[in-house]
Amino acid sequence: MRLSFLGTGAAGGVPLWGCECAICTRARVDTSVRRQPNCALLEAGKTRLLIDAGVMDVAERFPPGALDAVLVTHFHADHVQGLFHLRWGKGALDVYAPHDSEGCADLYKSPGPLKFTHLSKFEKRELGEVSITAVPLVHSKPTLGYCIEHEGARLAYLSDCRELPPATLEFLQRWQPHTLCLDCTFPPGADQPRNHFDLLETVALAQHFPESEMVLMHIGHKLDAWLQDRPDALPAGMKLAYDGETLICIGVP
């Protein structure tokens, strides 16, 4: 099972418009540290699933038939804006998403080839060669994480959350993902009102999953800048995701 990060950034991306911090200044000349909106492509056998659609060139990257389905975590614009171009196309594409009566702008009103199916909390589905379970997350809109299994490999993709509901944490502890991709937008001690984890909170959560590879995503420019000055701050078994990076998730006997 392969997970390729198309984007790993928070809503503003890196570089952040108008910001002159060290990391944003560097990102304007060094593409390796740029971050597009958080989304990824999952490939398992012949099954290809797009998780969120924050990048704007979804229609160019994925011609008709290239994807089996899209998994939407929630309907904030930076996670679905790439779907808007597809509404005027032809054919059909399944899109699985949380129950959200508002959605985002006209995606519900004029979906075109997008075929929306709403998933309930802890609902399990078989999509091609993979099994997915939708788990609830705490965010400012109805939000789901996705627990994905293929040939014994287990990957949890938990974007955009400020905490895990007790039932989700209990499920994950039973399920024990081999790889856990987790929202980590802020450096330690971020004091503004927020709907995302900071680094201290992700480190604390990682204690529940000592055997899991922890991959941090949905990263804001302040966290990148903070870590640039503290290259040894991440504990063993935890790393940052970067745009264009591919993870290989293999089940452990």
N, C-alpha and C positions, 0 to 999 in steps of 0.2 A: 504494500500500500504506500503510495507516494502522495505527499502534500507539497504543492508548489505555491509559495507565497507570491501573489501578484502585487499585493500591497500590504504594508505592516504598520501604517501610520494612523494616528488619531485624525479627527475630522479636518484639522487645519493642515495636516501634512507637514513634511519637512522638505524644503525650507518653508517656514510660516511666512505668509505675506507680510511684508513690512518689518519683520524681525531682524535685528542685527546681532543676535547672540552668536557665539562662536560656532555652534553647530549649524545654524541656518546660513551663516556666511560661508562656511565650508561647503555646504550642500549645493550652493549656487554654482560652484565650479567642480565639485566632485560628485558625480552621479552615484557613486557607491554608497553614499550616506543619505540619499534622498528616500523619502517614504511617501508612497501613494496611499489612498484610503485602504483600510484593512479588508482584504479578501483573498481567497485561495482557490486553487484547483486541486481536487482530490481524484486520484486515479487508482483503481483497484481492478486488476484483470482488464476486462473490456469496458468497465464502468467508469464514466467521467462525470463528476459532480462539481459544479461551481458553488462555493460557499460565499455568499454575498456577492454583490456586483457593484463595488464602489469605483472601480476604474472605469473611465469613460469610453474605452474602446472595446467593450465587450463584443459588440457586433462585428468588429474587424478581427478580433482574436479568435472568435468561435463562430464559424459559418454554420448554417443549418445542418443539423445532424451531428455536430461535434460534441454536444453535451447531452447527457441523459436527463439531467434535471438541474435546477438551481435550488439551493437551500438558503433561505433568507433568515438571518438571525432576528432582525427587526427592521422597522420601516423608517429609520432615520435616513436622510438623503445620502449621506456618505456611504451607505451600505446598499443602496438600490439605484443610484443615479445611472449606472450603466445599463439598466433595463429599459430606460425610457426610449432609446433609439429602436429597440426591438419591437415596440408597440405597433409600428407602421409596417412591419414585415409580414411574411407569409409563413404558413406551416403551423407548428405547434411546439411549445416547450413547457414542460411541467415545472411549476414553481411551488415549493413547499415553504410555509411561513407560519408564524404564530397568528392566533386570532387577534386582529386589530381592526376595529370598525373604521378607523380613519385611514389606515394605510399610509400612502404618501402621494399627495397631489392626485393626478388622474390615473394612476396605475390600475385602480379598481374600475374606474369609470370607463376607461378605454384601454383594456388590456391587450387587444389585438391577439397575437398568437400565444400570449402568456396564459397558461392554464393554472390558476391559483388553487391550491389545496391547503386548508388550514389545519395545522397539527395541534393536538391537545398535549398537555403536560404529561410527560413520560410515555407518550404514544410511540410505538415501535413500528417501523416500516421496513420492508425489503425493497431495495432499489437496485435493480440489476444484481450484481454480485456482492453487494454490501448490505449490512443491516444497520439502520440508524435508529437511535432513540432520542427524542426531543426532550431536553431537560430545562426547566424554568430557571431564569436568572433574574436578579433584581437590577433594574435599570429604569430610565425615565419613560420608556414605552414598553409594551409587552415584548419580551425578549426570550428567545430560546437559544440554548447551546445544543450542540449535536455530538452524541457519542456514537462513533462509527466503528464497525467491526468487519474484518475481512480475513478469513483463513486464520483465525486466532489472534490477529493483531488488533489492538484496541487503541483508538485515538479519540481524545475529547477535545472539541473546539469550542472554547468558551470566550466569546468576544463580547465586549461592552457589558460590564457588570460592576457593581460596587460591593456586592456580597453574594454569597451562594445561599439560597434558601436551605434550611436544615434537611429537607427531603432530597434536595439535589446533592448535597454533601454526602448524605447517607448512601444514596445510589452510587455515587462515584467511588466511595470507599469499598462498597461491595464489588463493584465492577472492576476497579483497579486498572486504569488506563496505562498502557505502556508509554504513551506520549500524551502530555497534557499541554495544549496551547491555550494560553491564558491572557486576558486583558491585563496590561500593566501600563497605564498612561502616564503616571506621575512619579517624580522622585519622592524620597521619604519626606514626610512632614508637609506635603502640599496642603495648604489651609483654606483654599477657596471651596465653595460649594461644588460638589462633584458627584458624578455617577460612574466613576471608574476606580479601579484599584490603584494604590500607589505601591512602590517597591516593598516597603515593610509589610504591607498586607499580603502581597503575593508570597513573600518569604515565609510568613506565618502559615499561610495556607499550604505551602509545600510540605510542611511537617506531617500533614495527613497522608502524603503520597511519597514516601521515601524511596520507592522502587521506580517511580515514574520519571521520565525525562521531561523537564519543565521548560517550555519554550514561551517566552514573553512576546506579546504582539500588541497591536493598537497603541503604539508608543508615541508619546508626545515629544516635542523638541526639548522641553526642559529635562526630561529623563535622559535623553541622549547626551545633552550638555553635562548633566550631573555625572553620568558614568564616564564621560570622556576624561574627567579629572580623577576618576576612581576606577581604574581598569580592573581592580581585583575585588570589587564590591559584591559581585554576584557569587552566591555559594555554589559549591560543587553540584553538578546535576541540573543547573539552571543556565539558560543562555538567551540572548536576544535573537529574534527573527529579523531577517533583512529581506527587502524586496528582491525577488529573483531566486531566493534560496529554496532548495528542495529537501524535504525530510523524507527519510525512508523509515517506515514503521513496520517492524517485524515482530510477530508473536513470539513469546518466550515459552518453551514447553513447560 
